Structure formats: structure tokens, C-alpha cells
Amino acid sequence: MTVLNGARMAAVAALIPAVLCYFGPRMYDLVTTPHRLDRAVVSADKYNPALLQIVDHEQGTVAAFAPLGNANAALRSVLVTDAAVAAQLDALIGQIAKDLHGILEHAGTNVATLVVALNTLRAEIDGLRVPADGATTALTGDRTTLAAVLDDARGTAAAVHRARVSADSAADDLSGKRATR
């Protein structure tokens, strides 16, 4: 066991210089980096006195670009909304087209039924023309006959009127009424 402990101690003793050689410069650089940066800033300020103004302008520029990030986010939101609205419009247009197609098919069927009914009605009306033409011809003949009958009736009425006037006149002559008038 002592040999094992000795080997362990020898390994640890060998690792310590290796670890120090590896981590030592890195830890030194971590500790000295802030001091080096401060010296670099002081040196740069001495070399270029407008460096603080440049830094201020850069900070202002960076602050001015912040709204661009917001605008980019807003633009992405608008694009997402646009895609959603476009999808909804496509769905709505598809639904309207489907509904209109059904309505138009139904209307087409109704129009076809109406055309058949109108054709049937026209055939029935055309079928009435021959009897109507016959009735018109008969009515024309009847009108002529009736006109002749009415002319005869007027003539007869005029003759009856003349006969009555003549009879009245003769009766008045016989009774002597005419002379006294």
C-alpha cells in the first residue's frame, strides 16, 4: 500500500508542474487583461483625442439601430399575419366558389326546367292558334250576319216608327185632333 501511495504522490507531484505550466499563463492573462485594456484605452485616448466622440457616435448609432430590430420583428409579424390572412382568403374564396357552383348548377337545372315548361306552353299556345283562327273566321262571319240583322232590325224599327207616326196622324185626322191643334 505504501508503494501505491508513493506512486500516487509521485503522479500528483509530476502533475503539479504540468498544471501550473498549462494553467499559469492563462490565469495570468485573465488577471492582467482588464489592466491591459485600460492602458490601451488611455493610450488610444492620448493618440486620438476624438475617440470618446467616436464612441459616443457609435453608441448613438447602435441605439438608432434598436428600432430597426423592432421594425424587423414587426415586419415578421406582418408577414405571418399576411400568410394567415392569405390562407383564410384562399379558404373563403374556395368556399364561395363551391357554394356558387352549387347555386349555379341548381339555377341551371331550374332554368332548364323553365325552358322545358315554356316550350310546352308555346306548343299548347300554338295548338290553340288553329281553333282561335277558326273562331276569328267564324266571329267575322257572325259579325257580318249580325250587322245585316241589326241593319234589318233598324230598318224594321224605322218602318214601325213611320207606321206608328202615320197611324197616329191618321188617328188624329179621324178624331179631329189635328185640326184643333
Secondary structure by P-SEA (a helix, b strand, c coil): caaaaaaaaaaaaaaaaaaaaaaaaaaaaaaaaaaaaaaaaaaaaaaccaaaaaaaaaaaaaaaaaaaaaaaaaaaaaaaaaaaaaaaaaaaaaaaaaaaaaaaaaaaaaaaaaaaaaaaaaaaaaaaaaaaaaaaaaaaaaaaaaaaaaaaaaaaaaaaaaaaaaaaaaaaaaacccccc
